């Protein structure tokens, strides 16, 4: 065979290989997150490109986008309208959308992001307990009635004043994202004189001696509980098993990085969120013993039962596993 023939055969074989080799299509994965250290696992996942790496390990070409929103309401709206593949937020919004979609999209939890407390801070020197709040006070929460802060405030009111008084403080709550609420509280000129918030905002507010903590969610729940979680629709879970597995693997890698190297996690957070907190102080916050970086849900059923009893969720869960996809069952949870 001549040299020309060899060249022609080689080109033909190469062209045939291109035609018969499956072409990997880029798959879009959009992930909704919010503000605060509670979403650190997703921030680490984004910064380290962990989902893309886990996708490549499974033969996937993932085009990953993270969208930051102020609270769980727009995140749930985006998920329901097909503009997100994974949503995240407080356990309250997750339970809300689980209850609303049980006969339609069947949204369920993917995993917890952590177990961290939320603190109710105030600048009002007259307020040292729940019964000190009056109608002149204003408590900022990410979302009235639906955010985990709003739910815990109702749980605290029921515990303090009786079940029928669970909504006692609803009229003085105001929907405001954490950064804006912190600014309002520390201005001492706003009507906002209390903020039910999470890290780093709760720690930073207490640096001002005029601010103090009224209660911790751990006191209300009787111990550590899931603060934030990730959720998705059943249709997406079932149709994209490899991408779903890649997401769980990437989240696990992010959690392990946070636990093993809080300083690196702090560097990522400060750089990514353009925070004013120093890396050293952020690392100290991340490593505080009350902050547990775990994917396993904690006390989610207690939230669900309370929200059902108050009419916030029509569905009545009898087991936490009803609200989460089975991949997370193996680690226990609650």
N, C-alpha and C positions, 0 to 999 in steps of 0.2 A: 504494500500500500504506500502510495506516495506521501510526501510530507504534507501536501495540500489536502489530501484525503484525511490524514490524521487530524488536521486542524478542523476540517469540516465536521468530522465525527465528534470531536471534542465539544464543539459549539452546539451541535445537535443534542448531545447528552446533557450538557449544562442547561440548555433551554428546557429540555424535558424534565429535568430535576426541579426547575423552578415551577413548572406547571403542576407537578404532582406533589410538591412539598406543601403541607398546610401552612398558610400564612396566618400568623398570630395577629388578631385584631386588638388594638388598644381598647381596654375596657375602662370606662369612666367610673370612678368611685368618689362620691361627694359625701363629706363628713361634716356634720354640724356640731359646733362646740360653743362654749360660753366663756365668760371671763373668770379668772381666778385660778388659784393653785389646784383646786379640785379637778381641773381639766388637764393637769400636768401630764398624765400618761399620753393623752392625745397630742399635746404640744411636743413631747419627746418623740412620739411616733412621726410627727410631721417633720421635725427638724432633722432627725436621723434617717428619714426616708425608709423607715422599717417596713411599711406596708408594701412599697414597691419592691424591696428586697425579698420579702416573703412571697410576693407574687411571682417574681422571676424564678424562685426556687421551685415553683409549681408550674412553670411554663406559661405564666401569665404576663401580659404587658399592661400594667395598671397605670392609668392616668389619674392621680389622686389630687383632690382639691379639698381644702379645709375652709369652712365658712364660719365666721364668728358672729354670734347673735346675742342679744341682751338677755333673753330668757327663753323658757321652754315653749311658750306659745307660738312664736314665729318658727321655731325649729320644728314643732309638730305640724304646723301648717305646711312647711316645706316638704316634710316627709310624706304627708298625705297627698300632696299635689305632684309627687314624683320628682321633686327637685333635690332630694337627698337619698342616699342609700343607707347611711347610718346617721341616727340622731343621738344627741346626748344632752343631759341636763340632770336636774335633781330627780330623786326617786318619785316625787309627787307628780310631775308632768308625765313620767313614764307610766305610772299606774293609771293616770287619767286617760291616756291614749290607749292603753291596754284595755281598759273597761269599755271605751267607746267603739273599739274596732273588733270586738270578739266575734261578731257575725259577719264582718266584711274583710278588711285587710289583715286582721288578726296580728296586730303588732305585739311583739314580745321582747323582753329584755335579752340582750346579747351577753352582757357581763356588767359587774360593778366596776367603777373606776377607782374606788377607795372607800374607806370608812373614816370620815372626818367629822368633827363637830361643827356646828354653827352657833355663833354667839349673838345674843341680843345686846348691843351696846347702846348707851345713851349719853347725851351731854346734859341732860336735865338733872341738876343736883338733888331734886326732890324725889326722884324715882330710884328706888333701890329694890323693888319687888314688883310683881305684876299688878298688885292691887293699888300701886301708886300712880299708875297711868290714868290720865283723865281724857276727856274729849278734846282738850286743847293740844294734846300730844299728837305727833305724826310719826308712824313707824314705816320706814322704807323696806320693802321686800321686792325681789325681782319680778314677781307676778302675784297680784292679789288673788286669793282663793286657791290658786293652782300650784304655786312654787312650793318647794319643800319648806321654805321659811314660813310661808303662810299656813301650811298644814301643821307644822310643829307649834306655831303660835296658837292655833286652835286646840291642839292636843294639850298644851300647857294651860289654856283657859279652862278646858273641861276638867283637867286634873285639879285645878285650884278652886274653881267656882261651881263645879258640877257639870255633868254631861250636857244639860240643857243650855248651858252658857258658853258652849264651844265657840260661838261666833261673836263673843263679847267685844273683841278687839278689831273685828273686820272693818268697822266704820272708820277707824283711825289708821288703817294701813294704806300705803301709797305704792303703786308700781313704779320702780325706778331701778335701773341697772346698777350694779355694785360700784363702778367707778364714780358715777354721778351721785349716788347716794352718799358715798364717803366724802366727796367734795362738799355736798350740802351740809352734812353733819358737822364737819370740821370748820365750816365757814362761820358757824354760830350766828348766822343771819337768816337762815332759811327756816321755814316751818318744820322741816325735818329735824327732829331732835332725838331720833332713835333709828338704828339700822340693824336689821337681823341679817347677818352676813357670814361669810366664810373667809378662809385665808386667801391672800395675805391681808385683806382689808380689815378683818377683825383684829389682827395683831397690830397693824399700823395705826389704827384709830386709838388704841390704848396707849400709844406713845405720848398722846396729848393728855396731861394730867386731869383735864376737865371731863374726860370721857371714862366711863366705867361700864362693867358688864352686869347685866341684870340676871341673865340665865344662860345656860348652855343646853343645847339639844340633847346631849348625853344624859343630863339630869332628867329631862322630860321622858326620854325613851328608856331610861334605866341602864344605859351602857352604850357602847359603840354601835353605830348603825351606818348603813350605806348612805352617803350623801349624794353622789352622782353616779350615773349609769349610762350605758349605751343601749339603744334599741333599734329594731328594724322590722320590716313587714315579713310575714310568713312567705309571701310570694318571692321576695328577694332571697330569703334564706334558702328556700327550696330550689330556686333556679340557678343559684351561684354558689354551690357548695365549696368549690376550691377558693373562691375569693373570700368567702366567709371564714374558711379555715385559715387563710392567710391573715385576715384581720385579727382573729384570736391570737395567732402566733405572734404577730407584730405587737399587739397589746401586752402580751406576756413578756416580750423582750423589753418593752418600755417600763413595765412595772419592776422588772429585775434590775434595770439600770438605775431607776430611782432609789431602790432599796440598797443597792451595793455602792452607789456613788452619788450621794445627795449633792455634793459640790458641783459635779458635772450637770446634774439635773437642774440645779439652781442657775448655772451659767446659761443653759438652754432657755430657761424660763425668762430670765432677765433680758436676754438678747432678743428672744422672739416676741415677748410682750412689751418690749421697750419700757420696762418698769423702772421706777425710781428707787426701788429697794436694792441695796447692795447685794452682791452675790453671796457674801458671807452670811448676811442676815437671812437671805432667802434659804440658804442651805440649812440654817438652824431651824427655820420654820418647817421645812420639808421633813427633817429628822425628828421633830417633836414626837414623843410617844403617843400622843392622842391621834396622830395621823397614820393610819394603816393603809399602805398601798397594796390593795388586794382586789382580785377580780371576783371574789366570792361575795354574793349578796348577804347582807346582815340586817335582820329585823324588817325586811321588806313586807312581810305578811302583816306585821303590826300596823304599818302605814296603810296598807290596803284595807284592813278590817275597819280602821278608824274612818277612812274616807268613805267607805260604804255606809257605815253607821250614820254619818253626817249628811248623806245624800250626794256627796261630791262624785261618787262612782256608783253606778247602778249594779255592776257586777260584784258578787261577793266571793272573794277568793278563800278557799279552804286550805290551800297549800301554796307556798311560795313558788313551787315549780310550775304552777299554772301560768305564771307571768313571765317565765324565762324559757328560752330555747334549751333543749336537752344537753347541748355540748358543755354547758357550765355545771350540770348536775354533779359530776364526778367529784368536784372539790368540796361538796357539802353545801354550806350556805344556809340562808334562812329568810 
